[in-house]
């Protein structure tokens, strides 16, 4: 008799889990909260395994039913990582989480170690299990949503890059969000490593940290490694974390060559055009306020910042520090536009625009030679775009349209 599995949420991860479980001989039932109005308790009780997709919030009624009645439930990340470990328990799993900088660090570690990056970085864990190739090292990018349903001790090294306010539409406050990231510590194998900022460890160690893992502070690594006089596309913290992960196996020359040949992913402080001396920077990946503040500090020129997107409960008063960063004006779009205007209007010019194209054109008209027009939204993209990549592509299309019109003027 076939085993039965239930999958809640048929996004990218849910679809991958479905295909994997079908291949494993399961009879699979799909429940998608967007289309299904009812989930039978009898069905939940009858299945051998329930898989919850990361995009489904804990407050979801189907999520609660599964937690209460399912014999066994996991997230797609746990389903994939457990089976990767079962296939070959010598596979090294390096997990990366944090608010900002996860993807860049994951992709550089993939490049550096000839590893395979999975999870939030693009390929679902269960999709990898259907592929022919196998790697000795897996780099797992994990969001707080994925960590919520992760329980198995399969991680050799976990890295928390940083934690700042984010996803407050899903979590009641910052502490709950921070703890959701820190649960990753419970999934590290005995004798494994946890690399994180000292401040996070000091605040949360009594609640989530175990004694059988080695804790390494990013601040201490900064005293050991240096990246002075090195062209560094990944940032200082990612550089020193990668040096620690590489260890003695890499000569410094080899490491620096890997750094030199690494291509940073798009939509992250990406300078892509210059029109009449005005530079355009795509930082569409900035989906929280901390990322936008970092972008503003990173660019020394006078800036025209396009901000806004869907609302996830962030405090836009944090943006007041932009007054120190050479911001000429803010061009607000999306669902959060009015909130951004209310937070900043007494300190700098903030104008609301219907869409990204109008905001981009207005910024170009106001900017002067040597200024920068920066798309760094500080918000998710789901109000008007499929994802941050789509938003970044639309921004570039707007700029290229201006460039073409200026050329023929």
C-alpha positions as CSV (number, residue, x, y, z in Angstrom):
1,X,0.0,0.0,0.0
2,X,1.4,3.4,-1.0
3,X,2.4,5.8,1.7
4,X,0.5,9.1,1.7
5,X,1.9,12.7,1.9
6,X,0.2,16.0,2.2
7,X,1.8,19.2,0.9
8,X,0.6,22.6,2.0
9,X,1.5,25.4,-0.5
10,X,2.3,24.7,-4.1
11,X,5.0,27.4,-4.7
12,X,8.5,26.6,-5.9
13,X,9.4,24.6,-2.8
14,X,6.1,22.8,-2.6
15,X,6.2,21.8,-6.3
16,X,9.7,20.4,-5.8
17,X,8.6,18.4,-2.7
18,X,5.7,17.0,-4.6
19,X,7.9,15.7,-7.5
20,X,10.4,14.2,-5.1
21,X,7.7,12.4,-3.0
22,X,6.0,11.1,-6.1
23,X,9.3,9.7,-7.3
24,X,9.7,8.1,-3.8
25,X,6.4,6.3,-4.3
26,X,4.1,8.5,-2.2
27,X,0.5,9.2,-3.1
28,X,0.6,13.0,-2.8
29,X,-2.3,15.3,-1.8
30,X,-1.9,19.1,-2.5
31,X,-3.5,21.8,-0.5
32,X,-2.9,25.4,-1.7
33,X,-4.3,28.0,0.5
34,X,-4.9,30.3,-2.5
35,X,-7.5,27.9,-4.0
36,X,-8.7,25.5,-1.3
37,X,-11.3,26.5,1.2
38,X,-11.2,23.4,3.4
39,X,-8.8,20.9,4.8
40,X,-10.2,17.7,6.3
41,X,-8.9,16.7,9.7
42,X,-9.3,13.0,8.7
43,X,-7.0,13.6,5.7
44,X,-4.4,15.2,7.9
45,X,-4.5,12.3,10.3
46,X,-4.3,9.7,7.6
47,X,-1.2,10.8,5.8
48,X,2.3,9.5,6.7
49,X,4.0,12.8,6.1
50,X,2.9,16.4,5.8
51,X,5.2,19.0,4.2
52,X,4.7,22.7,4.8
53,X,6.0,25.2,2.3
54,X,8.0,28.2,3.7
55,X,5.6,30.8,2.4
56,X,2.7,29.6,4.5
57,X,2.5,31.6,7.8
58,X,2.1,29.9,11.2
59,X,-1.2,31.7,11.7
60,X,-2.7,29.9,8.7
61,X,-5.6,27.7,9.7
62,X,-4.3,24.8,7.5
63,X,-0.8,25.1,9.1
64,X,-2.3,24.9,12.6
65,X,-4.4,21.8,11.6
66,X,-1.2,20.0,10.4
67,X,0.8,20.9,13.5
68,X,-2.1,19.6,15.7
69,X,-3.1,16.4,13.9
70,X,-0.3,15.2,11.5
71,X,1.7,12.2,12.5
72,X,4.8,13.8,11.1
73,X,5.3,17.2,9.5
74,X,8.4,18.9,8.1
75,X,9.3,21.8,5.9
76,X,10.7,21.3,2.4
77,X,14.2,22.3,3.6
78,X,14.2,19.5,6.3
79,X,12.8,17.0,3.8
80,X,15.6,17.8,1.4
81,X,18.5,18.1,3.8
82,X,17.5,14.9,5.7
83,X,17.5,12.9,2.4
84,X,20.8,14.5,1.3
85,X,22.3,13.4,4.6
86,X,20.8,9.9,4.3
87,X,22.3,9.5,0.7
88,X,25.8,10.3,2.0
89,X,26.4,11.2,5.6
90,X,29.8,12.5,4.7
91,X,28.3,15.4,2.7
92,X,29.2,18.6,4.4
93,X,26.3,21.0,4.9
94,X,27.1,24.7,5.5
95,X,23.9,26.7,6.3
96,X,23.7,30.5,5.9
97,X,21.0,32.7,7.4
98,X,20.6,36.3,8.4
99,X,18.7,39.4,7.3
100,X,21.1,40.7,4.7
101,X,24.0,39.4,2.6
102,X,23.0,35.7,2.6
103,X,22.8,35.1,-1.1
104,X,26.1,36.8,-1.9
105,X,27.9,34.8,0.8
106,X,26.3,31.6,-0.4
107,X,27.2,32.1,-4.0
108,X,30.8,33.0,-3.2
109,X,31.2,29.9,-1.0
110,X,29.8,27.9,-3.8
111,X,32.4,29.4,-6.1
112,X,35.2,29.1,-3.6
113,X,34.6,25.5,-2.5
114,X,33.2,24.1,-5.8
115,X,30.1,23.4,-3.8
116,X,26.4,23.5,-4.6
117,X,24.2,26.3,-3.3
118,X,20.6,25.3,-2.6
119,X,17.5,26.7,-0.9
120,X,16.6,30.3,-0.9
121,X,19.4,31.0,-3.3
122,X,17.4,29.3,-6.1
123,X,17.3,25.5,-6.3
124,X,15.0,23.8,-3.7
125,X,16.6,21.1,-1.6
126,X,14.3,18.3,-2.9
127,X,14.8,19.4,-6.5
128,X,18.6,18.8,-6.0
129,X,17.7,15.2,-5.0
130,X,16.2,14.6,-8.5
131,X,19.4,15.9,-10.2
132,X,22.2,13.6,-11.4
133,X,25.1,15.7,-10.0
134,X,26.2,15.3,-6.4
135,X,28.6,17.6,-4.4
136,X,30.7,16.9,-1.4
137,X,29.6,20.3,0.1
138,X,26.2,21.8,0.1
139,X,25.7,25.6,0.8
140,X,22.2,25.9,2.2
141,X,20.6,29.4,2.2
142,X,17.8,29.3,4.8
143,X,15.2,32.0,5.5
144,X,13.6,32.4,8.9
145,X,10.5,30.8,7.4
146,X,12.5,27.6,6.5
147,X,14.2,27.4,9.9
148,X,10.8,27.4,11.6
149,X,10.2,23.8,10.5
150,X,13.8,22.6,10.7
151,X,14.6,20.2,13.5
152,X,17.1,17.6,12.4
153,X,20.8,17.9,13.3
154,X,22.3,17.8,9.8
155,X,24.3,21.0,9.7
156,X,28.1,21.0,10.0
157,X,28.5,24.8,10.1
158,X,25.8,27.5,10.5
159,X,26.4,31.1,9.8
160,X,24.2,34.0,10.9
161,X,25.4,37.0,9.0
162,X,23.4,39.7,10.9
163,X,19.9,40.3,12.2
164,X,17.9,43.5,11.8
165,X,14.2,44.2,11.7
166,X,12.4,42.4,8.8
167,X,9.3,40.4,8.1
168,X,7.3,42.1,10.9
169,X,4.2,41.3,9.0
170,X,4.8,37.7,9.9
171,X,6.3,38.0,13.4
172,X,4.8,40.0,16.3
173,X,8.0,41.8,17.0
174,X,11.8,41.9,16.4
175,X,12.6,39.4,19.2
176,X,10.3,36.8,17.7
177,X,11.9,37.3,14.3
178,X,15.4,37.1,15.7
179,X,14.6,33.9,17.6
180,X,13.3,32.3,14.4
181,X,16.8,32.8,12.9
182,X,18.6,31.5,16.0
183,X,16.7,28.2,16.0
184,X,19.3,27.2,13.4
185,X,21.7,26.6,16.3
186,X,19.6,23.6,17.4
187,X,20.2,21.9,14.0
188,X,24.0,21.8,14.2
189,X,25.7,18.4,14.6
190,X,27.7,17.7,17.7
191,X,31.1,19.3,17.3
192,X,29.9,21.6,14.6
193,X,30.4,25.3,14.3
194,X,28.2,28.4,14.6
195,X,29.6,31.7,13.3
196,X,27.6,34.8,14.3
197,X,27.9,38.4,15.7
198,X,28.8,38.5,19.4
199,X,25.9,40.7,20.2
200,X,23.4,38.1,19.0
201,X,25.0,35.4,21.0
202,X,25.1,37.5,24.2
203,X,21.4,38.3,24.0
204,X,20.0,34.8,23.1
205,X,22.6,32.2,24.2
206,X,20.5,31.0,27.3
207,X,17.5,30.3,25.1
208,X,18.7,28.6,22.0
209,X,22.4,27.6,22.2
210,X,23.8,24.2,23.1
211,X,27.1,23.4,24.7
212,X,28.3,20.8,22.2
213,X,29.1,23.2,19.3
214,X,31.9,25.6,18.7
215,X,30.8,29.3,18.7
216,X,32.9,31.7,16.7
217,X,32.3,35.5,16.7
218,X,32.5,37.5,13.5
219,X,34.2,40.3,15.5
220,X,37.0,37.9,16.5
221,X,37.5,36.8,12.9
222,X,38.0,40.4,12.0
223,X,41.1,40.5,14.2
224,X,42.5,37.4,12.4
225,X,41.8,38.2,8.8
226,X,42.2,41.3,6.8
227,X,41.0,42.4,3.4
228,X,42.8,45.7,3.1
229,X,44.2,46.6,-0.3
230,X,42.1,43.8,-1.9
231,X,39.3,44.4,-4.4
232,X,36.4,42.9,-2.6
233,X,33.0,42.5,-4.3
234,X,31.4,40.6,-1.4
235,X,31.8,42.9,1.6
236,X,34.1,42.7,4.6
237,X,32.0,40.4,6.8
238,X,31.5,37.9,4.0
239,X,35.2,38.0,3.1
240,X,36.3,37.1,6.6
241,X,33.6,34.4,7.1
242,X,34.7,32.8,3.8
243,X,38.3,32.9,4.9
244,X,37.3,31.0,8.1
245,X,35.3,28.5,6.1
246,X,38.2,27.9,3.6
247,X,40.7,27.4,6.4
248,X,44.2,26.2,5.7
249,X,43.1,24.3,2.6
250,X,43.4,27.4,0.5
251,X,46.5,29.4,-0.1
252,X,45.9,33.1,0.1
253,X,46.7,33.5,-3.6
254,X,44.1,30.8,-4.5
255,X,41.5,32.5,-2.3
256,X,42.2,35.9,-3.8
257,X,42.0,34.5,-7.3
258,X,38.6,33.0,-6.5
259,X,37.5,36.4,-5.2
260,X,38.7,38.1,-8.4
261,X,36.8,35.7,-10.6
262,X,33.5,35.8,-8.6
263,X,30.6,37.5,-10.3
264,X,28.4,39.3,-7.8
265,X,24.6,38.5,-8.4
266,X,22.5,41.3,-10.0
267,X,20.3,43.8,-8.2
268,X,22.7,44.3,-5.4
269,X,24.2,47.8,-5.6
270,X,24.7,47.2,-9.3
271,X,25.9,50.1,-11.3
272,X,24.5,49.5,-14.8
273,X,24.1,52.8,-16.7
274,X,25.3,56.4,-16.9
275,X,23.4,59.1,-18.7
276,X,24.8,62.6,-19.0
277,X,27.1,62.0,-16.0
278,X,24.3,60.6,-13.9
279,X,24.9,57.0,-12.6
280,X,22.1,54.5,-12.1
281,X,22.3,51.8,-9.4
282,X,20.0,48.8,-9.1
283,X,19.7,47.7,-5.5
284,X,16.3,46.1,-5.8
285,X,17.4,43.3,-3.5
286,X,17.1,45.8,-0.6
287,X,13.8,44.6,0.8
288,X,14.3,46.0,4.3
289,X,15.3,49.3,5.8
290,X,18.8,48.2,7.0
291,X,19.7,47.3,3.4
292,X,18.7,50.7,2.1
293,X,20.6,52.5,4.8
294,X,23.7,50.4,3.9
295,X,23.3,51.3,0.3
296,X,23.0,55.0,1.1
297,X,26.2,54.9,3.2
298,X,28.1,52.9,0.5
299,X,27.6,55.6,-2.2
300,X,29.4,58.8,-1.5
301,X,27.9,60.9,-4.3
302,X,24.7,62.8,-3.9
303,X,21.7,60.4,-4.2
304,X,18.2,60.4,-5.5
305,X,16.6,57.3,-3.9
306,X,13.6,55.5,-5.2
307,X,11.9,53.7,-2.3
308,X,8.7,51.7,-1.5
309,X,6.9,48.5,-2.0
310,X,4.6,46.2,-0.1
311,X,4.1,46.7,3.6
312,X,5.6,44.2,6.1
313,X,5.3,46.3,9.2
314,X,8.7,48.1,9.2
315,X,9.3,51.3,11.1
316,X,10.2,53.9,8.5
317,X,11.4,56.4,11.1
318,X,14.7,54.5,11.0
319,X,15.2,56.2,7.6
320,X,15.7,59.5,9.3
321,X,19.5,58.8,9.3
322,X,19.4,59.2,5.5
323,X,19.7,63.0,6.2
324,X,23.4,62.4,7.0
325,X,24.0,60.4,3.8
326,X,23.8,63.1,1.0
327,X,20.3,62.2,-0.1
328,X,18.9,65.0,-2.4
329,X,15.3,63.6,-2.6
330,X,13.2,60.5,-2.1
331,X,10.8,59.2,-4.8
332,X,8.2,57.0,-3.0
333,X,6.2,54.3,-4.8
334,X,4.0,51.3,-3.9
335,X,1.9,50.5,-0.9
336,X,4.3,52.0,1.6
337,X,4.8,55.3,-0.3
338,X,2.6,57.4,2.1
339,X,4.3,55.9,5.2
340,X,7.7,56.8,3.8
341,X,6.6,60.3,3.0
342,X,5.2,60.8,6.6
343,X,8.4,59.6,8.1
344,X,10.7,61.8,6.0
345,X,8.9,64.8,4.7
346,X,10.1,67.2,7.4
347,X,13.7,66.3,6.8
348,X,14.0,66.0,3.0
349,X,11.8,66.3,-0.2
350,X,9.6,63.2,-0.6
351,X,7.3,62.9,-3.6
352,X,4.8,60.1,-4.3
353,X,4.6,58.5,-7.7
354,X,2.2,56.1,-9.3
355,X,4.8,53.7,-10.6
356,X,8.5,52.9,-10.9
357,X,8.7,54.4,-14.4
358,X,7.3,57.8,-13.3
359,X,9.7,57.9,-10.3
360,X,12.7,57.0,-12.4
361,X,12.0,59.7,-15.0
362,X,11.4,62.3,-12.3
363,X,14.7,61.4,-10.5
364,X,16.6,61.7,-13.8
365,X,15.1,65.1,-14.5
366,X,16.1,66.4,-11.1
367,X,19.6,64.8,-10.9
368,X,22.7,66.6,-11.9
369,X,26.0,65.4,-13.4
370,X,27.9,63.2,-10.9
371,X,24.7,62.4,-8.9
372,X,23.4,58.9,-8.5
373,X,19.8,57.6,-9.0
374,X,19.5,54.6,-6.7
375,X,16.7,52.1,-6.6
376,X,16.9,50.8,-3.0
377,X,13.3,50.2,-2.1
378,X,13.6,49.1,1.6
379,X,10.4,47.0,1.0
380,X,9.4,43.8,-0.6
381,X,8.2,43.9,-4.2
382,X,5.0,41.9,-4.1
383,X,2.6,44.9,-4.4
384,X,3.4,45.5,-8.1
385,X,6.0,42.9,-9.1
386,X,6.6,39.2,-9.1
387,X,9.8,39.5,-7.0
388,X,12.8,41.8,-6.5
389,X,14.4,40.5,-9.7
390,X,11.3,41.5,-11.7
391,X,11.4,45.0,-10.0
392,X,15.1,45.4,-10.9
393,X,14.5,44.4,-14.5
394,X,11.7,46.9,-14.8
395,X,13.9,49.7,-13.3
396,X,16.6,48.9,-15.9
397,X,14.1,49.0,-18.7
398,X,13.0,52.4,-17.5
399,X,16.6,53.7,-17.5
400,X,17.4,52.2,-20.9
401,X,14.3,53.9,-22.3
402,X,15.5,57.2,-21.0
403,X,19.0,56.5,-22.4
404,X,17.6,55.8,-25.8
405,X,15.5,59.0,-25.8
406,X,18.5,61.1,-24.7
407,X,20.6,59.6,-27.5
408,X,18.2,60.6,-30.2
409,X,17.4,64.0,-28.7
